[in-house]
Amino acid sequence: MDLPVEEWTSHILQKWSLLPKSIQVTISTAETLSDIFLHSSSLLQPEDEIFLKRLSGDYLVGKDPDAPLFYREEGNKKFQKKDYLEATVLYSKGVSHSRPHTEDISLCYANRSAALFHLGQYETCLKDINRAQMHGYPERLQPKMLLRKAECLVTLGRLPEASQAISDLESNFAAKPTLAASQLQILQRTLCRLKIKVQEKENLTEAFPAALTKAFEDVDLRQENKQISNASSSVSLCTDPLKGRYLVATKDILPGELLVKEHAFVSVLNPGEMPPRHRGLESKWDTRVTTGDLYCHRCLKHTLATVPCDGCSYAKYCSQECMQQAWDLYHSVECSQGALLLALGVFCHIALRSTLLARFEDAGKVMKLCGESSNRNICLPESKNLVQMLSYDLGGESEKKGKTVEAPIPGCDINGKYKNNYNAVFHLLPHTENHSPEHKFLCALSVSALCRQLEAASLHVFTAAPKTCRLKAVEAPALCPELSVWGVAMLRHMLQLQCNAQAITTIQQTGSKEKLITDSRQVRLATGLFPVISLLNHSCSPNTSVSFISTSATVRASQQIRKGQEILHCYGPHESRMGVAERHQKLKSQYFFDCNCSPCEREKQSSPKGPGREAFCCHACGALLQGGDVLSCGTASCTESVSRDHLVSRLQNLQQQVGMARKLLRNGKLEQAIQLLLRGQHDAESFLSAEHSMVGEIEDHLARAYAALGDWEKSAAHLQKSLRVVEACHGPFSIEMGHELFKLAQIFFNGFAIPEALNTIQKAEEVLLVHYGPWNDEVQELQKMKSCLLDLPSIPVGPNE
């Protein structure tokens, strides 16, 4: 996903292995990115491009005229089964394949509006109704859709508009009596019901006070940092020959304090599972829901009603405005290359988009926007400016008002300010010397192939532009002939990403069948570059927590940080999830450094640990087993021993059993799932430690199963056992603990265990506020639950009770 598809990677690596040794040495010993790119790109042959074109041709990103009818019919099947969410996504897929101002797109929008209405998404439903009308929705079908519009307006309390819509409908019926008598009667009955609703609502007094407008105090940084944009004044930027750039606390920082709030300089949505056509699919049209179907490809906002690019079926947005902005900034170039970008991977896509965004940088005049061009060609960053940046000496000097001044820290401007801009992105380290020659060859040829396709497409790249975009497209500057300069910049970005790419994540909630409790999991939504967050060094036990809302990242202190302490972030390997040896291997292979953080030093200096949390225990006395291939009981009075392979086999069987129970839960076979899980629980207690993750997983599944049955007491008991495992593995103030406490609060709330619910709500709030702040969905839900419980009338107690 990050790197090119497996077939292209294998093709290039084989090509590398067949190169003469002298050429391999030339590329391996090249000292500059320019030399690497030029030597490598000269080896890209027409047969390589043909092979890549065949691979990218497997991805369906164009508009297929036969697809809208297929998706509309599939959506109708889901709609009839009252699966409105799935129907909405299928209608959206139909919209994305439709051409503007056609009956296809108007029908898909209208059908989607019906599904959204049943989901209670009335505002979005109205937008889709307007879109259907704008694209020429057939006159014969208008009455039913206009009734839906009126009903939405009534439900939303927009009574004047609702009255006008009803009046228009009555006029429509009188002027065009084309409906069958039975249909007309149904519509007229619905119309009468709506008129009564309007009258009832007009007679109601306002039941609720106006919404409070008080904003949370830390929505924005309390005091902007004069040295670092998007950072609070509580941190300072430093540099060190060994550590490079890093942030330190300028004062004592409390847990939960907002330290950085930064929008991604560039981000690319994770395409999710997108199998190429004809590979494992019954038809060439995929009906599965992917990330790209649910999130805006520009701002990453979650949406059920995407607005597609007019030129391709892949890019989708939350609004016409987002579509226009994406087109102006980068999609006018990317649109015709969608399939190629999917084949070349997310890193290559970010490299392209970063360089495209450099066109709009003012600082340092990274590029120049040309005037109107009659041939509407795409502009790459002005080559002479990129040459200056590519040859920039990190310790060099800049001119300011006739005086020579040193640029204090790489990525800062001449005033010493570090900003979220292309200059800062450009100066993120590519670690050229640490990447393998094969990897650099793969990246260079991938970028070279993309550059050649962009050059070939430059004369007609705007032919697929939405009509609303073409006026602005005229302002786009001309394509620079020095594609090699642009290629070098893209190669630099592609190499930077291995160490500097940030996974933009979101918390996805899934509920039980009755939707009374939720489960949450962190999923990767997109990949982005955050220049300020990239300044944070790694710790296997960090003192910060990073969370995301759309393309915005926030960094909060997860514990107290003393003045002068370094601000640290975890790059992935965390002490609660893996041992020191595994952490070191992962950090060295991806980030090219040996970790010397406090947890690593502490583990290296301490005596070898016992079996740990993921340990086996003695079935006779319950003590932890120790040893190598043969495990023995740690208790002196117990002589039990057992083969490690035997216990590993038992664990694998238990994992399969729990997997079967998960499937039963998903299919609503709760009693069968519970029986299977209880047997697994009994088995786990006989050979696994009480803190083993499998023990916690079984208890969590049992809690969800009993909650689905409405047995809140048993559900809470099992979840509390799961909580003990989570606390042992991740700590009492971890994000994982916060999510589990949230689930326990829901169970107590639904079980009407008021004291327990209020106590758990408070604990969950304390943990989640530190990591996410007050705008988090779970925090908001906790506050609603607390308000509801506190507003309950007190129950009078009788004299004999």
C-alpha positions in Angstrom: 0.0 0.0 0.0 2.8 2.5 0.9 5.2 1.1 -1.7 4.3 0.0 -5.3 2.3 -3.1 -5.9 4.1 -6.4 -5.5 4.4 -7.1 -9.2 6.1 -3.8 -10.0 8.4 -4.2 -7.0 9.4 -7.7 -8.1 9.9 -6.5 -11.7 12.3 -3.7 -10.6 14.2 -5.8 -8.1 14.8 -8.4 -10.8 15.9 -5.7 -13.2 18.4 -4.5 -10.5 19.7 -8.0 -10.0 20.4 -8.3 -13.8 22.3 -5.0 -14.0 26.0 -5.2 -14.6 28.0 -4.9 -11.4 29.6 -1.6 -12.5 26.1 0.1 -12.9 25.0 -1.2 -9.5 28.1 0.2 -7.9 27.6 3.6 -9.7 24.1 3.9 -8.3 25.0 2.5 -4.9 27.9 5.0 -4.5 26.1 8.0 -5.9 26.5 10.9 -3.4 23.5 13.0 -4.4 19.8 12.3 -5.1 20.2 13.9 -8.5 22.9 11.4 -9.5 20.8 8.5 -8.2 17.7 9.7 -10.1 19.5 10.4 -13.3 21.5 7.1 -13.4 18.4 5.1 -12.5 15.9 6.8 -14.7 18.1 6.3 -17.8 17.6 2.6 -17.3 13.8 2.8 -17.5 12.9 1.1 -20.8 9.7 1.1 -22.9 9.0 -2.5 -21.9 9.1 -1.4 -18.2 6.5 1.3 -18.9 4.3 -1.1 -20.8 4.4 -3.6 -17.9 3.5 -0.8 -15.4 0.7 0.4 -17.7 -0.7 -3.1 -17.8 -0.6 -3.3 -14.0 -2.2 0.1 -13.5 -4.8 -0.7 -16.2 -6.3 -3.3 -13.8 -7.6 -0.6 -11.6 -11.0 0.8 -12.5 -10.8 4.5 -11.9 -12.5 5.9 -15.0 -16.2 6.4 -15.4 -17.9 3.2 -16.7 -21.3 4.1 -18.4 -22.6 0.6 -17.4 -21.8 0.9 -13.7 -24.4 3.4 -12.5 -27.3 1.0 -13.4 -25.5 -1.9 -11.7 -24.9 0.0 -8.5 -28.4 1.5 -8.5 -29.9 -2.0 -8.7 -27.6 -3.4 -6.0 -28.5 -0.4 -3.8 -32.2 -1.0 -4.4 -31.8 -4.6 -3.2 -30.2 -3.4 0.1 -32.9 -0.6 0.4 -35.7 -3.2 0.1 -34.0 -5.2 2.9 -33.9 -1.9 5.0 -30.1 -1.9 5.0 -30.0 1.8 4.3 -26.3 2.3 5.1 -25.1 -0.2 2.6 -27.6 1.1 0.1 -26.3 4.6 0.5 -22.7 3.5 -0.2 -23.8 1.6 -3.3 -25.8 4.6 -4.7 -22.6 6.7 -4.0 -20.6 4.3 -6.2 -23.2 4.7 -8.9 -22.9 8.5 -8.6 -19.1 8.3 -8.9 -19.4 6.5 -12.2 -22.0 8.8 -13.7 -21.3 11.7 -16.0 -22.6 15.2 -14.9 -26.1 16.3 -16.0 -27.3 12.8 -17.0 -30.3 10.8 -15.9 -27.9 8.2 -14.3 -26.4 10.7 -11.8 -29.8 12.3 -11.0 -31.4 8.9 -10.3 -28.5 7.8 -8.1 -28.6 11.1 -6.1 -32.4 10.7 -5.7 -32.2 7.1 -4.5 -29.4 8.0 -2.1 -31.6 10.8 -0.7 -34.2 8.2 0.1 -31.7 6.0 2.0 -30.3 9.1 3.9 -33.9 10.0 4.8 -34.4 6.6 6.5 -31.0 7.1 8.3 -32.2 10.3 9.8 -29.7 12.4 7.8 -32.2 15.1 6.8 -29.8 17.9 6.0 -27.7 15.6 3.7 -30.9 14.2 2.2 -31.9 17.8 1.2 -28.5 18.3 -0.4 -28.9 15.2 -2.5 -32.4 16.2 -3.6 -31.0 19.5 -4.8 -28.2 17.7 -6.6 -30.7 15.3 -8.3 -32.7 18.3 -9.5 -29.6 20.2 -10.6 -28.5 17.2 -12.8 -31.9 16.9 -14.5 -34.0 14.5 -12.4 -36.9 13.3 -14.6 -40.1 15.3 -14.3 -42.3 12.2 -14.0 -40.6 11.2 -10.8 -40.5 14.7 -9.1 -43.6 14.5 -6.9 -42.3 11.7 -4.6 -38.9 13.3 -4.2 -40.5 16.7 -3.5 -42.6 15.1 -0.8 -39.4 13.8 0.8 -38.0 17.3 0.7 -41.1 18.7 2.4 -40.9 16.0 5.1 -37.2 16.8 5.7 -38.0 20.5 6.1 -40.8 19.8 8.5 -38.6 17.4 10.6 -35.9 20.0 10.7 -38.3 22.7 11.8 -37.8 24.9 8.7 -41.5 25.6 8.5 -41.6 28.5 6.0 -39.6 26.4 3.5 -41.8 23.4 4.2 -45.0 25.3 3.6 -43.6 26.6 0.3 -42.6 23.1 -0.7 -46.1 21.8 0.1 -47.7 24.6 -1.8 -45.5 23.9 -4.8 -46.5 20.2 -4.7 -50.2 21.1 -4.6 -49.7 23.3 -7.7 -47.7 20.5 -9.3 -50.6 18.0 -8.8 -53.1 20.5 -10.2 -51.1 21.5 -13.2 -49.8 18.0 -14.2 -52.4 15.3 -13.3 -50.2 12.6 -14.9 -50.0 10.2 -11.9 -52.2 7.1 -11.7 -55.1 7.5 -9.3 -53.7 5.1 -6.7 -50.3 6.9 -6.6 -52.0 10.3 -6.5 -54.1 9.2 -3.5 -51.0 8.0 -1.6 -49.1 11.2 -2.3 -52.1 13.4 -1.3 -52.5 11.5 2.0 -48.8 12.1 2.7 -49.3 15.7 1.8 -52.2 16.1 4.2 -50.2 14.5 7.0 -47.3 16.9 6.4 -49.7 20.0 6.4 -51.0 18.8 9.8 -47.4 18.4 11.1 -46.6 22.0 10.0 -49.6 23.4 11.9 -48.7 21.4 15.0 -45.1 22.6 15.0 -46.2 26.2 14.4 -48.3 26.0 17.6 -45.5 24.6 19.8 -43.5 27.0 21.9 -39.7 26.5 21.9 -39.1 23.5 24.2 -35.3 24.0 24.6 -33.1 27.0 25.3 -30.7 28.1 22.6 -27.6 26.0 22.4 -24.7 27.1 24.6 -22.0 28.9 22.6 -19.2 28.7 25.1 -16.2 27.1 23.4 -13.8 24.7 25.1 -10.7 26.6 26.3 -8.2 24.5 24.4 -9.9 24.3 21.0 -6.9 26.4 19.9 -3.5 26.8 21.4 -3.6 29.1 24.3 -0.5 31.0 23.3 1.1 30.6 19.9 4.8 29.8 19.8 6.9 32.6 18.2 9.5 30.1 17.1 7.4 27.2 15.9 4.1 27.6 14.1 1.2 25.4 15.3 3.0 24.8 18.7 2.2 26.2 22.1 4.6 28.5 24.0 5.3 25.6 26.4 7.8 24.1 23.9 11.0 25.2 22.3 13.0 23.9 19.3 16.5 22.7 19.8 19.1 21.0 17.7 21.9 18.5 18.6 24.6 16.9 16.4 23.4 13.4 17.5 19.7 13.8 18.1 19.1 16.4 15.3 16.1 18.7 15.9 13.9 18.1 18.9 11.4 19.8 21.2 11.8 20.5 24.9 9.5 21.9 27.6 10.0 25.6 28.4 7.9 25.2 31.6 6.2 22.5 33.7 3.5 20.9 31.6 0.4 19.2 33.1 -1.2 16.0 31.7 -3.7 16.8 28.9 -2.1 20.2 28.0 -2.3 20.9 24.3 1.2 21.2 22.8 0.8 21.0 19.1 -2.2 21.5 16.8 -1.2 21.1 13.2 -2.9 20.5 9.9 -1.2 18.1 7.5 0.9 19.8 4.9 -0.1 17.0 2.6 -2.2 13.9 3.1 -3.4 11.0 0.9 -6.3 8.8 1.8 -5.5 5.2 2.4 -7.3 3.4 -0.5 -8.1 0.4 1.6 -8.7 -3.0 0.0 -8.9 -2.2 -3.7 -8.3 -5.5 -5.6 -7.6 -4.9 -9.3 -10.3 -5.9 -11.7 -10.8 -9.6 -12.5 -8.9 -10.6 -9.3 -11.2 -12.4 -6.9 -14.3 -10.5 -7.8 -17.5 -11.9 -9.3 -17.9 -8.8 -11.5 -15.7 -6.0 -12.5 -17.6 -3.6 -10.1 -16.7 -3.9 -6.5 -19.6 -3.6 -4.1 -17.5 -3.7 -0.9 -17.3 -0.6 1.3 -13.8 0.9 1.4 -12.3 3.9 3.2 -12.5 5.9 -0.1 -16.3 5.5 -0.1 -16.8 7.0 3.4 -14.3 9.8 3.7 -13.5 13.0 1.8 -10.4 12.6 -0.3 -9.3 16.1 0.5 -10.2 17.0 4.1 -10.8 13.4 5.4 -14.2 14.3 6.8 -16.5 11.3 7.3 -19.5 11.5 4.9 -22.2 9.2 3.6 -23.0 11.5 0.7 -19.8 11.9 -1.4 -19.5 14.2 -4.3 -17.4 12.7 -7.1 -14.8 14.2 -9.4 -16.4 14.8 -12.8 -13.4 13.2 -14.5 -12.8 10.0 -12.6 -14.7 7.5 -10.4 -12.0 7.2 -7.7 -11.7 10.7 -6.1 -14.7 11.6 -3.9 -15.3 14.6 -1.7 -17.6 15.8 1.1 -18.8 18.8 -0.9 -18.5 20.7 -4.1 -16.2 23.1 -2.3 -13.8 20.4 -1.3 -13.8 19.0 -4.9 -13.0 22.4 -6.3 -10.2 23.0 -3.9 -8.7 19.6 -4.6 -8.9 20.3 -8.3 -7.2 23.6 -8.0 -4.4 22.3 -5.8 -3.5 19.0 -7.2 -6.3 16.8 -8.6 -6.2 18.5 -12.1 -2.8 16.7 -12.5 -3.7 13.5 -10.6 -7.1 12.9 -12.2 -5.8 11.2 -15.4 -3.1 9.3 -13.4 -5.4 7.7 -10.7 -4.8 4.1 -11.7 -1.0 4.6 -12.0 -0.9 6.2 -8.6 -2.7 3.3 -7.0 -0.2 0.9 -8.6 2.8 3.0 -7.4 1.5 3.3 -3.8 0.7 6.0 -1.3 4.3 7.2 -0.8 4.7 8.0 -4.5 1.3 9.7 -4.5 2.3 11.9 -1.5 5.6 12.7 -3.2 3.7 13.9 -6.3 1.2 15.9 -4.3 3.9 17.5 -2.1 5.7 18.8 -5.2 2.4 20.0 -6.7 1.6 21.9 -3.5 5.1 23.6 -3.7 3.6 25.6 -6.7 1.6 27.6 -4.2 4.4 28.4 -1.7 5.2 32.1 -1.2 8.0 31.7 1.2 11.3 31.5 -0.6 9.5 31.6 -4.0 9.7 27.8 -4.3 7.9 28.2 -7.5 6.2 30.8 -9.7 2.6 30.8 -10.7 2.6 31.8 -14.4 -0.1 34.0 -16.0 -2.9 32.7 -18.1 -1.9 30.1 -20.6 -3.7 29.5 -23.8 -2.8 25.8 -23.8 -3.8 25.2 -20.1 -0.6 23.2 -19.4 0.3 22.0 -15.9 3.1 23.7 -14.1 5.8 22.0 -12.1 7.8 23.9 -9.5 10.1 26.3 -11.3 13.3 24.3 -11.9 15.8 26.9 -11.0 14.2 27.4 -7.6 14.1 23.6 -6.9 17.7 23.4 -8.0 18.5 26.0 -5.4 16.7 23.9 -2.8 18.2 20.6 -3.9 21.7 22.1 -3.6 20.9 23.9 -0.3 23.6 23.5 2.3 22.0 22.7 5.6 24.6 24.7 7.3 24.6 27.4 4.7 23.9 31.1 4.9 21.1 33.3 3.6 21.0 37.0 2.6 18.8 39.4 4.6 18.8 43.1 4.0 22.4 43.0 2.6 23.7 41.1 5.6 24.9 37.5 5.8 23.0 35.6 8.5 23.0 31.9 9.3 19.9 29.8 9.0 19.8 28.6 12.6 18.0 25.3 12.2 17.2 23.4 9.0 13.7 24.0 7.8 13.5 27.4 9.5 13.1 30.6 7.5 15.7 33.3 7.6 14.0 34.7 10.7 14.5 31.5 12.5 10.8 30.5 12.4 9.8 26.9 11.7 6.6 26.8 9.8 4.2 24.2 8.3 5.3 24.8 4.7 7.1 23.2 1.8 10.4 24.6 3.1 10.0 22.6 6.3 8.8 19.5 4.4 11.7 19.7 2.0 14.2 19.7 4.9 12.9 16.6 6.5 15.8 14.0 6.3 15.5 11.5 3.4 18.2 9.3 5.1 19.6 8.6 1.6 22.7 6.9 3.0 20.7 4.4 5.0 18.3 3.1 2.4 19.4 0.0 0.5 20.5 0.5 -3.2 17.6 -1.7 -4.3 15.1 0.5 -2.5 16.5 3.7 -3.9 16.4 2.1 -7.4 12.8 1.1 -7.0 11.8 4.6 -5.8 13.8 6.3 -8.6 12.3 4.2 -11.4 8.7 4.6 -10.0 9.1 8.4 -9.9 10.7 8.4 -13.3 7.8 6.3 -14.8 5.3 8.8 -13.2 7.2 11.8 -14.6 7.1 10.4 -18.1 3.3 9.8 -17.8 2.8 13.3 -16.5 4.8 14.7 -19.4 2.7 12.6 -21.9 -0.5 13.8 -20.3 0.4 17.5 -19.9 -1.1 18.7 -23.1 -4.6 17.3 -22.4 -4.7 17.0 -18.6 -7.5 19.5 -18.3 -9.9 17.7 -20.7 -11.5 15.9 -17.8 -11.9 19.0 -15.8 -15.3 19.7 -14.2 -17.0 22.6 -16.1 -17.0 24.6 -12.8 -13.3 24.1 -12.6 -12.2 25.0 -16.1 -12.2 28.8 -15.6 -9.7 28.4 -12.7 -7.8 25.8 -14.6 -6.8 28.5 -17.2 -4.7 30.1 -14.6 -2.5 27.0 -14.1 1.1 27.7 -15.3 3.0 25.8 -18.0 4.7 22.5 -17.6 8.4 22.9 -17.0 10.6 20.9 -19.4 13.2 20.0 -16.8 11.3 17.0 -15.5 14.5 15.5 -14.0 14.5 18.4 -11.4 11.0 17.6 -10.4 11.8 13.9 -10.3 14.7 14.5 -7.9 12.4 16.4 -5.6 9.8 13.6 -5.7 12.5 11.0 -5.0 13.6 13.0 -2.0 10.0 13.0 -0.6 9.5 9.3 -1.3 12.7 8.5 0.7 11.7 10.9 3.5 8.4 9.2 4.0 9.7 6.0 5.5 10.9 7.9 8.6 8.6 10.9 8.5 5.2 9.7 7.3 2.5 10.0 9.9 -0.4 7.5 9.9 -3.6 9.5 10.3 -5.9 7.4 12.3 -9.5 7.4 13.4 -11.5 5.5 16.0 -14.1 3.4 14.3 -17.1 2.4 16.5 -18.9 -0.9 16.0 -21.9 -1.8 18.0 -23.7 -5.0 19.1 -26.7 -6.0 17.1 -29.0 -3.9 19.4 -26.4 -1.1 19.3 -26.5 -0.7 23.1 -22.8 -0.9 23.5 -20.0 0.0 21.2 -16.6 -1.4 20.5 -13.8 0.7 19.1 -10.7 0.1 17.1 -8.1 2.4 15.8 -7.8 2.3 12.0 -5.4 4.0 9.6 -7.4 6.5 7.5 -4.6 8.3 5.6 -0.9 9.0 5.4 0.3 12.6 5.9 3.3 14.8 6.5 3.3 17.1 9.6 6.5 19.1 9.7 6.1 20.1 13.3 5.2 16.7 14.6 8.1 15.3 12.7 10.4 17.2 15.1 9.3 14.8 17.9 11.8 12.1 18.8 10.8 8.6 19.7 10.4 7.0 23.1 9.1 3.5 23.8 7.2 5.1 26.7 6.3 8.5 25.4 5.1 11.5 27.4 2.6 12.6 24.7 -0.4 11.3 22.9 -1.3 12.1 19.3 -4.9 12.1 18.0 -6.6 13.3 14.8 -9.7 15.1 13.6 -9.8 15.0 9.8 -6.4 16.3 8.6 -5.7 18.0 11.9 -3.4 16.4 14.5 -3.2 17.3 18.2 -0.3 16.5 20.5 -1.1 16.5 24.2 1.0 15.7 27.3 0.0 12.3 28.5 1.8 12.8 31.8 3.5 15.6 33.7 6.5 17.0 31.8 9.1 19.0 33.8 10.7 22.1 32.4 13.7 21.2 30.2 12.5 17.6 29.5 12.3 16.5 25.9 8.8 16.1 24.3 8.6 12.5 23.1 6.4 10.6 20.8 6.1 6.8 20.1 6.8 5.8 16.5 5.0 2.5 17.0 7.1 0.1 19.0 5.8 0.6 22.6 7.1 -1.1 25.7 3.6 -2.3 26.6 3.3 -4.1 23.3 6.7 -5.7 22.7 10.0 -6.6 24.3 13.1 -4.5 24.0 14.8 -6.8 21.3 11.7 -6.6 19.0 11.4 -2.9 19.5 15.1 -2.3 18.6 14.8 -4.5 15.5 11.7 -2.6 14.2 13.2 0.9 15.0 16.5 0.0 13.4 15.0 -1.4 10.2 12.5 1.4 9.6 14.0 4.5 11.3 17.7 3.7 11.1 18.6 4.3 14.8 19.3 2.4 18.0 16.9 3.4 20.7 18.4 4.5 24.0 15.2 5.8 25.6 14.7 5.2 29.4 12.6 2.0 29.1 15.1 0.5 26.7 18.1 1.4 29.0 16.2 0.1 32.0 15.4 -3.2 30.4 18.9 -3.7 29.1 20.5 -3.0 32.4 18.1 -5.0 34.5 18.5 -8.8 35.0 16.6 -11.0 32.5 12.9 -10.9 33.1 10.7 -13.8 33.9 8.2 -15.1 31.5 6.1 -11.9 31.4 2.5 -11.2 30.8 2.1 -13.5 27.8 3.2 -16.4 29.9 2.0 -19.9 30.5 1.1 -21.1 34.0 1.2 -24.4 35.8 -2.1 -26.3 35.7 -1.4 -27.8 39.2 -0.5 -24.7 41.3 -1.1 -21.7 38.9 2.5 -20.4 39.2 4.2 -19.1 36.1 6.2 -21.6 34.0 9.8 -20.8 33.1 12.4 -22.3 30.8 13.2 -22.9 27.2 11.9 -25.8 25.2 10.8 -27.5 28.4 8.9 -25.3 30.9 9.0 -25.9 34.6 7.0 -24.6 37.5 8.6 -21.6 39.3 7.4 -23.0 42.7 10.0 -25.0 44.6 7.4 -27.4 46.0 6.0 -28.2 42.5 7.7 -30.5 40.1 5.4 -30.0 37.1 7.1 -29.6 33.7 5.7 -29.4 30.1 6.8 -29.0 26.5 6.6 -25.4 25.2 5.5 -26.7 21.8 2.5 -28.5 23.5 1.4 -25.3 25.2 1.9 -23.3 22.0 -0.3 -25.8 20.2 -3.0 -25.4 22.9 -2.9 -21.6 22.5 -3.3 -21.9 18.8 -6.4 -24.2 19.2 -7.8 -21.7 21.7 -7.3 -18.8 19.3 -9.2 -20.7 16.6 -12.0 -21.4 19.1 -12.3 -17.7 20.0 -12.3 -16.9 16.3 -15.3 -19.2 15.8 -17.0 -17.5 18.7 -16.5 -14.1 17.0 -18.2 -15.3 13.9 -21.1 -16.6 15.9 -21.4 -13.2 17.6 -21.4 -11.4 14.3 -24.2 -13.7 13.0 -26.3 -13.1 16.2 -25.9 -16.6 17.5 -25.3 -15.3 21.0 -26.0 -18.4 23.1 -23.7 -20.6 21.0 -21.0 -18.0 21.2 -21.3 -17.8 24.9 -21.0 -21.5 25.4 -17.9 -21.6 23.2 -16.3 -18.7 25.0 -17.0 -20.2 28.4 -15.3 -23.4 27.4 -12.4 -21.3 26.1 -12.3 -19.3 29.4 -12.1 -22.5 31.4 -9.3 -23.8 29.1 -7.4 -20.6 29.3 -7.4 -20.5 33.1 -5.7 -23.9 33.1 -2.5 -22.9 31.3 -2.4 -19.1 30.6 -1.4 -16.3 33.0 -4.2 -14.1 34.4 -2.7 -11.2 32.4 -2.4 -13.0 29.1 -4.0 -11.0 26.2 -6.1 -14.0 25.2 -7.7 -14.1 28.6 -8.7 -10.4 28.2 -10.0 -11.0 24.7 -12.3 -13.9 25.9 -13.6 -11.8 28.7 -14.3 -8.9 26.3 -16.2 -11.1 23.9 -18.3 -12.5 26.8 -19.1 -9.0 28.0 -20.4 -8.0 24.5 -22.4 -11.2 24.2 -24.1 -10.8 27.5 -24.7 -7.1 26.7 -26.4 -8.0 23.5 -28.7 -10.3 25.6 -29.4 -7.5 28.0 -27.7 -9.2 30.9 -25.9 -6.1 32.1 -24.7 -7.6 35.4 -22.8 -10.5 33.8 -21.6 -8.2 31.0 -20.1 -5.8 33.5 -18.5 -8.6 35.5 -16.7 -10.0 32.4 -15.6 -6.5 31.2 -14.1 -5.7 34.6 -11.9 -8.9 34.2 -10.9 -7.7 30.7 -10.1 -4.3 32.2 -7.6 -5.8 34.6 -5.7 -7.4 31.6 -5.8 -4.0 29.7 -4.4 -2.2 32.8 -1.6 -4.7 33.2 -0.6 -4.5 29.6 -1.0 -0.8 28.8 -1.2 1.0 32.2 -4.1 2.6 34.1 -3.9 5.9 32.2 -3.5 4.6 28.7 -5.7 5.2 25.7 -6.6 1.5 25.6 -7.8 1.8 29.3 -9.9 4.8 28.4 -11.7 3.0 25.6 -12.4 0.0 27.9 -13.7 2.3 30.7 -16.0 3.9 28.1 -17.5 0.5 27.3 -17.9 -0.3 31.0 -19.7 3.0 31.5 -22.1 2.2 28.7 -22.9 -1.2 30.3 -23.5 0.3 33.8 -25.6 3.1 32.2 -27.8 0.6 30.2 -28.1 -1.6 33.3 -29.3 1.4 35.3 -26.4 0.9 37.9 -26.3 4.6 38.6 -23.5 4.8 41.2 -21.2 2.4 39.3 -22.0 4.3 36.0 -21.2 7.7 37.4 -18.0 6.4 39.0 -16.8 4.8 35.8 -17.8 7.8 33.7 -15.6 10.0 35.8 -12.6 7.6 35.4 -13.1 7.3 31.7 -13.4 11.0 31.2 -10.2 11.6 33.2 -8.3 9.3 30.9 -9.8 10.2 27.6 -9.6 14.0 28.2 -5.8 13.7 28.6 -5.4 11.9 25.3 -8.1 13.5 23.2 -9.5 16.7 24.8 -13.1 17.6 25.2 -14.1 17.3 21.5 -13.7 13.6 21.4 -16.8 11.6 20.5 -16.5 9.3 23.5 -15.9 12.2 25.9 -19.0 13.9 24.5 -21.1 10.7 24.9 -19.8 10.3 28.5 -20.9 13.8 29.3 -24.4 13.1 27.9 -24.7 9.9 30.0 -23.6 11.8 33.1 -26.1 14.6 32.5 -28.9 12.1 31.9 -28.1 10.2 35.2 -27.8 13.4 37.2 -31.1 14.7 35.9 -33.0 11.6 37.0 -35.6 12.4 39.8 -34.6 10.9 43.2 -36.6 7.8 44.0 -38.4 8.1 47.4 -37.6 5.5 49.9 -40.4 4.0 52.0 -40.3 3.8 55.8 -39.6 0.0 55.8 -36.9 0.1 53.2 
